Structures are given as C-alpha cells and as structure tokens.
Amino acid sequence: MYSSASLRVGILTNQLNNNDGVTKHILDLVKGFGIKYPSVKFIICCTGGDSIDVFTDLGIEVITLANFGHGSRSFFHFISSCHNVYCIAKKYHLDILHSHNHYHANMAAAVHKFCPIRTVQTNHGILPEGGLLKHLNADKLIAINQRVADYFQNEMQFPSEKFALIRGGFAENSTPLEKTASPIKFISAGRFVKAKGFDVYIRAAVKVKRNATQALSFMLAGDGPENEALRNLNAELGNPVHFLGNVRDLPGVLQGTHVLVHPSFDECFPRTFGEAAFAGNLIIAARYPGIELDFDENADGFVVPVNDVDGLIAGIEKYLSNPAEAERRRLHFMEKAGRLLSLDASVEKTYTLYKELLR
C-alpha cells in the first residue's frame, strides 16, 4: 500500500511544444493534480521543446534526454534510453511510468522487467498497423476519447479492467469574453502537416471572402513542416488568410474570434474543440472518422466533407446565413464540453487508476 504523499510518477513523452495537443494535455493534467492532489510528484522525461519553462515554472522537474524521441529511433538509442529511464526511476523512486506514445510505452515496459514499477499508457489516437514495437504496451491503458475506447473494446477486445476512458480536462475554462460584431473572425489552428487540411481552409477562405456581403477575417495559427507550402499557397491566392505563427496562448486568441474551422482528415476528438468551446466559439469541422462519437453534427456545430473546398465553403455559408441556428449549436456544445472535459473529473479518474495499479 502507499499514500498519495509518497506517490511519484514519471511522464515519458516526445517534445514539449506549445502547439502540440499532447503537451497541452499533460500540462493541464499536472496543473489539475497540483490543485487536487499536490502531494503527488511528477517528473517529465522528454527530448526538449519550446514549452519546458511552462512546466518548470509549476515546479515540475523536466529531464531532457538525447536521442529519446521516436524521430531518432534506432536499436542503440532505444536500449540506451531504456537504461536512462531505469536510472531515473531508481533515482527518484518512481512508482509509475506514464507514457504518452507507444515508443515510450515500450521503454516503460522494458524498465518494468527490471524494477517493481507499474506502467500506464495514454493513447491520443489510433496508430496504423506496422513497426517492430507493440502499439499498446502497459499495465493500464487510457483512452482520451470514445473512438479510442471503442477500438480497445471492439477491435482489440480488451477486458474492461485493462483500459479506462479518461477524457482530457481543461485547466482554463473561464467565461468567454463578449465577441465583437464585426468583422466575423474565423480561425484554424494546429501543426502544419498535410493531414490537417489547412490548404483546404485557405482555398475556401478566398472564395468565401470574394462572395461575402459582410466583413470577414480568416486566421491560421501554428507551425510545422508545411509552413512554407501553406504560406506560398496563401500568397498565390492573394493572402486571404492571416498567419499568426506559433501562438503561445491559443485559448486567449480564440477568445477574440467567432468560429473555429477544423478541416483535418483524421483525428480522435482534437483538443482545439475544447479550447474553442470554452472560448465561446462555434465549430465547423471536417467529418473525420469517428467524429460522430463525440460531436453531433445536428446539435454541436456544423460538419462538412473532408478534403472538400466546396463542402467547407457551404458549411461556412450555412453558418453565415443561419445565425440563430448557429448560436443554438454553439451554446449546446459549450454546455456539453463543460460536462465532458472537466479537469476535476480527469484528475480524479487518473488518480483512481494510479491507486488501483499500486494496490
């Protein structure tokens, strides 16, 4: 048996970056524990990133390790990283290793073979089959949305005691500020990769603005490997979208906008949905696989076909031409997000899972 005063958890992840949903998930989790169970201590092992200071400012020790991430994987790097994690676990007397991707889950599982430590793996999505390492490798698995939980139950046929559905909670969900009437501000945000569909957003923006009878503004926040290609496309089309760069405080920026446009092809309930809801924004989203499990297209916002410029245009125009219906849906999802994405509930469920593992 143990007491919360002695509970120490090592979190294993890749980079801690401002525009990364996993980083934000971990940040709110440790903030929540700091409020509800301040005696639980966290140590974070990562490869670096631009948000380390955000964690250290909270009193969380962050250990950066060379060649620790999936991007630099090799047999030698994996073995040396396992050794590093083992040494850290022994030094800090860790009770649990809590990984946030399959690569580090396999490291935790290897360490588990050599010391009495329990392992947890939070799954932020569903990986395609392939690779040498197990995709799911921990004593307990956490699904952060219904799609992943259904995958565990129906596809993997895991027993109910093997996993838990614990949605990510939000530390900052204050009352939204009053929006300005004009211009109507649209925003899309995330890591600049092809699967996010930001090129569709840019192409739709130029046509919507061309046909609009009211003042509209389109913004895009983030960074990533497609940055140059997206900026070039935007320039070719006359710069219909204003690029905000890598925004440090996305919830604050969302407070000053009206609509989140999420054109991604494949998601597992994106974190920006919660951020947008708590900022008082309506959501227009592409119909990625499984969206219906968490987001009702007849009640929560507007849903459009994936990778379809004309479909996105139609969704935006539906919003503009039906303000009363748009307002009903916006308010409905704000209330729903408040119930689903409670930080207090997320922390309590995670803490309960930790306790069950250590009995």
Residue pairs with C-beta under 8 A, 6 or more apart in sequence:
1 358
1 359
2 95
2 358
4 37
4 39
4 40
4 351
5 39
6 95
7 39
7 40
7 41
7 95
7 96
7 354
7 358
8 40
8 41
8 42
8 43
8 92
8 93
8 94
8 95
8 96
9 40
9 41
9 42
9 43
9 94
9 95
9 96
9 97
9 98
9 354
10 42
10 43
10 44
10 45
10 85
10 88
10 89
10 92
10 94
10 96
10 97
10 98
11 26
11 30
11 42
11 43
11 44
11 45
11 98
11 99
11 100
12 45
12 46
12 85
12 97
12 98
12 99
12 100
12 104
12 105
12 107
12 108
13 22
13 23
13 26
13 44
13 45
13 46
13 99
13 100
13 101
13 104
14 22
14 46
14 47
14 49
14 68
14 69
14 70
14 71
14 100
14 101
14 104
15 23
15 46
15 47
15 48
15 49
15 69
16 23
16 26
16 44
16 46
16 48
16 49
16 50
16 51
16 52
16 54
16 55
16 62
17 23
17 49
17 50
17 51
18 50
18 51
18 54
18 246
18 247
18 248
19 189
19 190
19 191
19 221
19 222
19 223
19 224
19 246
19 247
19 250
20 49
20 51
20 191
21 124
21 270
21 271
21 272
22 100
22 101
22 124
23 49
23 51
24 271
25 100
25 122
25 124
25 144
25 168
25 271
26 44
26 100
27 51
27 54
27 55
27 171
28 168
28 169
28 170
28 171
28 343
28 346
29 168
29 169
29 346
29 347
29 350
30 42
30 55
30 58
30 60
31 58
31 171
31 343
32 169
32 171
32 343
32 344
32 346
32 347
33 40
33 42
33 347
33 350
33 351
34 58
34 59
35 347
36 344
36 347
36 348
36 351
37 347
37 351
40 351
40 354
42 60
42 61
43 60
43 61
43 62
43 63
43 88
43 92
43 94
44 55
44 60
44 61
44 62
44 63
45 63
45 65
45 68
45 84
45 85
45 88
45 104
46 52
46 62
46 63
46 64
46 65
46 68
46 69
47 64
47 65
47 66
47 68
47 69
47 71
47 72
48 64
50 246
52 62
52 64
55 62
56 62
63 88
65 81
65 84
67 74
67 77
67 80
67 81
68 77
68 81
68 84
69 103
70 101
70 103
73 103
78 106
78 107
81 107
82 107
82 110
82 111
85 97
85 107
85 108
85 111
86 111
86 114
86 115
88 94
89 97
89 111
89 115
89 117
90 115
94 117
95 117
95 118
95 354
95 358
96 117
96 118
96 119
96 120
96 354
96 357
96 358
97 108
97 111
97 112
97 117
97 118
97 119
97 120
98 119
98 120
98 121
98 122
99 105
99 107
99 108
99 119
99 120
99 121
99 122
99 138
100 121
100 122
100 124
101 124
102 121
102 127
102 133
102 134
102 135
102 136
102 137
103 133
105 119
105 121
105 134
105 136
105 137
105 138
106 133
106 134
106 137
108 117
108 119
108 121
108 137
108 138
109 119
109 134
109 137
109 138
111 117
112 118
112 119
112 139
118 139
118 140
118 357
118 358
119 137
119 138
119 139
119 140
120 138
120 139
120 140
120 141
120 142
120 353
120 354
120 357
121 136
121 137
121 138
121 140
121 141
121 142
122 142
122 144
122 166
123 136
123 141
123 142
123 143
123 144
123 148
124 144
124 148
124 268
125 148
125 267
125 268
126 147
126 148
126 151
126 268
127 135
129 135
136 152
136 156
139 357
140 162
140 163
140 164
140 353
140 356
140 357
141 152
141 158
141 162
141 163
141 164
142 163
142 164
142 165
142 166
142 350
142 353
143 149
143 151
143 152
143 163
143 164
143 165
143 166
144 165
144 166
144 167
144 168
144 268
144 269
145 165
145 167
145 268
145 269
145 290
145 293
145 294
146 165
146 269
146 290
146 293
146 294
147 268
147 269
147 289
147 290
147 293
147 294
148 268
149 163
149 165
150 290
150 293
152 158
152 162
152 163
153 160
153 163
164 349
164 353
166 346
166 349
166 350
166 353
167 340
167 341
167 345
167 346
168 271
168 274
168 341
168 346
169 341
169 342
169 343
169 344
169 345
169 346
169 347
170 274
170 275
170 278
170 341
170 343
171 343
172 251
172 278
173 278
173 337
173 338
173 341
173 343
174 278
176 255
176 278
176 279
176 280
176 334
177 255
177 256
177 280
179 256
179 257
179 258
179 280
180 256
182 214
182 215
183 214
183 215
183 216
183 217
184 214
184 215
184 216
184 217
184 258
184 259
184 320
185 216
185 217
185 218
185 219
185 256
185 257
185 258
185 259
186 205
186 216
186 217
186 218
186 219
186 257
186 258
186 259
186 260
186 261
186 316
187 218
187 219
187 220
187 221
187 253
187 254
187 257
187 259
187 260
187 261
187 281
188 198
188 201
188 219
188 220
188 221
188 260
188 261
188 262
188 263
189 220
189 221
189 222
189 247
189 250
189 260
189 272
190 196
190 198
190 221
190 222
190 262
190 264
190 270
190 272
191 222
191 223
191 224
192 198
192 222
192 223
192 224
192 225
192 226
192 227
192 230
193 224
193 225
193 226
194 226
195 264
195 265
195 266
196 226
196 263
196 264
196 265
197 263
197 264
197 265
197 286
197 306
197 307
198 220
198 222
198 226
198 230
198 263
199 229
199 230
199 233
200 263
200 286
200 307
200 308
200 309
200 312
201 218
201 220
201 241
201 261
201 263
201 312
202 220
202 230
202 233
202 234
202 237
202 240
202 241
203 233
203 237
203 309
204 309
204 312
204 313
204 316
205 218
205 240
205 241
206 237
206 238
206 240
207 309
207 313
208 216
208 218
208 313
208 316
208 317
209 216
209 218
209 240
212 320
214 320
217 242
218 240
218 241
218 242
219 241
219 242
219 243
219 244
219 253
219 257
220 230
220 241
220 242
220 243
220 244
221 244
221 245
221 246
221 247
221 250
221 253
222 244
222 245
222 246
222 247
223 245
223 246
230 243
231 243
234 240
234 241
234 243
244 253
247 253
250 272
250 275
251 275
251 278
251 279
254 260
254 275
254 276
254 279
254 281
255 279
255 280
257 279
257 281
258 281
258 282
259 281
259 282
259 283
259 284
259 316
259 319
260 272
260 273
260 276
260 281
260 282
260 283
260 284
261 284
261 285
261 312
261 316
262 270
262 272
262 273
262 283
262 284
262 285
262 286
263 285
263 286
263 306
263 307
263 312
264 270
264 285
264 286
264 288
264 306
265 286
265 288
265 306
265 307
266 288
266 289
267 288
267 290
267 291
268 290
269 290
269 291
269 293
269 294
269 295
273 283
273 285
273 294
273 295
273 337
274 337
274 341
276 282
276 283
277 283
277 333
277 334
277 336
277 337
277 338
277 341
278 334
278 337
278 338
278 341
280 330
280 334
281 330
282 301
282 302
282 319
282 326
282 327
282 329
282 330
282 333
283 295
283 300
283 301
283 302
283 333
284 301
284 302
284 303
284 304
284 312
284 315
284 316
284 319
285 291
285 295
285 301
285 302
285 303
285 304
286 303
286 304
286 305
286 306
286 307
286 308
286 312
287 297
287 303
287 304
287 305
287 306
288 306
291 297
291 303
294 340
295 301
295 303
295 333
297 303
299 329
299 332
299 333
300 329
300 332
300 333
300 336
301 329
301 330
301 333
302 315
302 318
302 319
302 326
302 329
303 315
304 311
304 312
304 314
304 315
305 311
319 326
